[in-house]
Amino acid sequence: MQMESDLHGSQNQVFKANALEHVSLVSSINKNISKACDFGRICKVSERFYMENEDKYFPTMVSIGPFHRGEEKLKAMEERKWQYLNTLLSRALNVEARIGKCVEVLKVLEDRARKCYVEEICMGSDEFVEMMLLDGCFIIELFYKACCKGIRRRGDPFLATYHVFFRLRHDLILLENQIPFFVLQHLFDLVPVPKQCGDYTLIELAFRFFKKTIHEDPYDLQERFGQEIHHLLDLIHQSFIPKTHHPQLQSKQPHLQMNISTAAGFHKTGTRIKRAKSRSVLEVKFYKGALRIPPLIYHDLTETVFRNFIAMENSCYDGKKYITSYAFLMKSLIQSNDDAKYLRKKRILDKDEEFVTLFNEISVELDVQNFYYGDLCEEINNSAKVSKVVWFGRKARKHVMRCLRAL
């Protein structure tokens, strides 16, 4: 009996020791995962991007996150954010308990949220959590009001006129004006849902709010977002990436890889340019001897979206530079009004002067390794060489035939 007792005691000690080791291992793995996931995804825009174009990178109406918090020109809307927070949480019976739960969750997420910013955020814990709660709930309530007319109050200054609504949407897509998406998602799961708004997900509400900037059906896009979303600008950025994209081939002659003619130049050489059917603007292809380009629609947020995409890809993004590559490609194709007018005639562009200005003024820095259209340019250049050989061959045959006739 004593022996059995000793044996059980020994087994319990081993079990406890193993359990402690497991806890330590789990903690270590979790810490390493956290470090890997918390790469700084929200950063300030480099001066080389915003020089003389600050209005395309800095908020003009409302601040979100820490970078522009407290600026004099944005203080007027702080009270309105508190009103939105109150409206959202007041749909629950016990507002104080709901606030307490939100604060409790945000406290747990605080360290991870801070690491999402490239720069150190010099704010106390309470102030930081309050900012995340206020800004996050403001965005959620704004999405609800924008998508569900039944819960809007008459005369709401954010929704009363298109001009104000445009400035608001503009501010919410800026790289410097973001909070982590996981903060938004946790708050969205905690706050009460208005009865009139059904069972929309946060991503669906975001797509409806930014529908002008989205080139595909939100319901089709919904299935593609299993991967991590860093913030609202990143969500829109991901919607631009084609459903099926393949790593680009590296040319043996890299200097050719980023060389492409203008649109008018293609026309003069006889290389066809056609309007592609794809809804993703990035799916530019060279197929059956023709450069096929999806249509690009110009709207009031086009320049801001493209500029902030490029700033993000070149500042705090570790993937392929899709939009930067697209801008570089379009910059090469559209260098004059004639180029833009030719593409408009092909129904690829819906404007001409606006796109000439956009792609000529936008700052694009790109190296061969990050260029998404490397194999496309190589295909075009190889096709041009073949066409030139064929052209010279035909010319030579005609010359021989003339000489034979002369004999």
Summary of the structure (lengths in Angstrom):
residues: 407
radius of gyration: 27.7
end to end distance: 122.8
largest distance: 122.8
contacts: 1180
relative contact order: 0.10
helix: 61%
strand: 4%
